[in-house]
Amino acid sequence: MIKESTHAASEQIRHDAISCGPPIRRLFRDVVADRLPDRMPLQAAMLFGSETDPAWDDRTFLAEFYSEILHQDTCQPSTADGLDLLAALAIDDRVPARHRFQAVGLLFSAATVAERHLAEAWPATPHHADPDSEARACDAVLSHIPDLLDRWPAECPAVRLALAGLAVVFPTDRTLPALTARLHTILNEHLQGTDIGDYVRFVLVLAACDDSQALAVTEKLTDAYWTGTARGVPTRARALHLLGQMLTKVGAGLARPRIGQ
């Protein structure tokens, strides 16, 4: 009887600890429990562990949680598994749009780490490079692309922007024509010279899969607005480095008012 009571008490303490913490942690935990019941990556401990930081609010928790998955924009052996958490959050309507946007943005970052860092470090080897982990992370994102892009018709405009950036990382004969048609409907709403307008137009350039055009537009935009890269860097790496900067700025601008929800 004493043993059963002790066990019941410890289980109650654990349940109470898991239930506390900022609201976004509880929401993420519920979504992940529903969508990944049989394959919890190591980073899920931040959602289901019994210890919580009393100083956590939504913002500080999110920073810690995302850092566990993609630490300082570098891939580690466990990164690929953790991306399953982001993909699960990105396709669930219970997750607010601004957090779905962040999840897709982090998937973009994970899929392009090797090329973006190559562009920054050229001609040197990027610091903290882990080619095996980077390749596994890229493959992990690729495996989620169909489910993510299937969300397009139901998604808010903000998340569609993030999905568009992710789509041109993995171009196919099926996705690019559909992406081009969808993005043309956004052009009339956002003028060239605005953050969103330039971003959408640059995605369309990349969707055309013309290296010479992509290079010309990359150089034009970086000369005018953005952090540039050495001219010896492969065109795709330079373009993704720029696209990552643009997506970050678009996200920051969208977060200030309201991002779809």
N, C-alpha and C positions, 0 to 999 in steps of 0.2 A: 504494500500500500504506500509506504514511504517512497519507494522507488518510483512508482507510478505518479505520485504527486510531484516529486522532484522533476520528472520528465515533463509533465504537463506544465509546470511553472516555467521551465526553461523554454519550452515551445512558445508559451505566451509571451515571454520576454523577447524572443526572437521575432515573433509576429509583430509585436509592438514596435520594435526597432526598424523592421523593414517598412512598416506602415508610416513611419515618421519621415522627416526630411522634406525638401521642397516639393511643391505639387508636380513639377515637371518630372521629377524622379519617379513619383508614384505612377504617373501616366505612362512614362516610358516602360516601366516595369510591367504594367498591365499589357501593353502592346506586345512586348517581347515575349511575355509568358504565353500569349495567345498564338503568336506567329512562329515562335521557335521553341516549342515545348520540349523537344528532344535533342536539341543541339545548341547548348549554351556556350558561347566562347568565353574565354577568360575574363574579358572586359565586362561581362554581365554581372560580375561580382559587385560592381559599383551600383547596380540596380537592386540586387537581391541580398547583398551582404547585410549582416545584422548591425554593423557599425556604421554610423553616420556622423558627419561633422556638424556640430550644432551651429557653425557659422555659415553653412551652406544656405544660399538662396538659389533661385532658379539660375541666375547668371553664373554664379561661382560653380555650382554643380555642373552646368553644361560645359564650362571651360575644362573642368577636371575630367569629365566623362569623355569629351572629344579628344582630349590629350592622351587618354589611355588608348585610344584607337589609332590616332595618327599623331604621334608625339613630335612636336616641333617640326611638322611637315616632313617627317622622315618615316620610312617604312622599316618595321622590325619583323621578326619571324611571326609574331602573333597578329600583325596588322590585318592580313588577309581574312582571318577568321572574324575579327572584330567588325569588318565591313558588312558582315551579315546583319549586324545590329542596325547599322545605318540604313541598309536597304529595307529592312522590316519597318523602320520608322517612316521612311520616305513614301511608302505606299499605303499608309494607314490614315484614314480620314479623321481619326480621333486626335492625331497629332496636329497642332496648329500649323498653318501654312508657313509661317516664318521658320519653324523648326524643320519642316519638310524641305524648305529651300536650303537650310544649312546642311541637312543630311545629304542632299544631292550635291551641294557644293563640295562637301568633304569627299564624296565619292569621286568627283572630278579631280580633286587634289591628289587623292591616293593613286588614281589611274595615271596621272601625269607627272608624278614626282621625278622619275628618272629624266624625262625630257626637260622639264622646267629647271631642274638643278644643273643639268648639262649646259643649258643656255646661260645660266648665271655664272658657272665656274669656267667655262671654255677659255683656253684649251686645257686647263687643269682637270683633274678628276674631282668630281663633287665631294665635299666633305661628308662624312657619315653615309656614303653610298653603300647600299646593300642590294646588289643586283638580283639575287635570288628572291629576297623579300619583296622587292619592287615588282618583279615579274609576277609573283604570286598574287600580289595586291591587284595588279592590272587584270589578271585573269579572273579574280574574284568579282571585280566590278563588271567585267564583260558578261559574266554569267547572270548578272541581275538586269542587264540592259533591256531584255524583252519585257519583263514585268514593269520596269520603270517607264518605258516609253508607252506601254499600254495605258498608262495613267493619263496621257496627254489630254484626251477629250474631257475628262472630269476635273482636270487641274485648274487652279487659278492662274492668271497671267504671270505672276511672279515666279511660281515654280516651273512654269513652262520655259521661262528664260534659262533657268538652271539646267533643265532637261535638254534644251537645245545645245548648250555648251558641251554637255556630256555626250550627246549624240554624235558630234563631229569628231570626238576622240576615237570613236569606233565606227567609221563610215561603212555603210553597206549599200548595195544597189537598191535595197528596199527602203532603208530608212532615209537616205538623203533626198530623194524626190519628195517624199511626204513631208520632211522637215522644211524643205524649201517652200513648198506651197503654204505651209502653215505660217511660216515666218513672214511671208509677203503680206499677210493680213495685218501684221503688227506694224509694218513700216509706216503706214499712213498716220499712225497714232503717235509716233516718236520721230522727230526730225533728226536729220544728220547734225552732229555737233552736240547732241545730248548724250548722256551716259548710256541710256537704253538704246537710243537710235544707233549710236556707233557700234554698240555691242551686237545688236541684231544684224547690222550690215556686215560686220566682220565675220559672224557665224555663217552668213550666206556665202561670203567669199570662200571660207574654208570648206563649205559644203560643195562648192563647185570643183574641188580637188584639182585646182590649177596652181601648181607650185609657183610659177612666175607671178601670177596675180596675187597669190597669198603673200609672197615675199614683198612685192611692191606696196601692198596695203599695210603690212606689218611695219615696214620702214617708215611709211608716211605717218602712221599713228604714233609710233614710238618717238619719232622726231618731234611731234607736236605736243604730245601729252604724257607719255608713259616712260617707265624705265626701260631703256633699250638694251640690246644684247650685241655681242660681237658679230660682225658680218660673216665670219667663218662658221658660225653655228648652223647646223642643218635647219632648213626652212621650217619643218614641222615643229622642231623644238622651240625655235624663236616664236612661232605663231602661238603655240600652247602657253608659252611663258607670258605672252601678251594677253591671251584670252583669260588666263588665270587672274591677272591683275584687273582686267575689266569686269570679270564676274564678281570679284571681291567688292569693287566699288559700286556696282549695280546693287549688290546685296545690302551694302551699307546704306545706300540711298533709299532702298525700299523699306528698310527696317525703321526709318525715322518716322514716317507717317504710319500707314498700316500696310501689311503685306498680304493682301487677299483675305485675311480673316482678322 
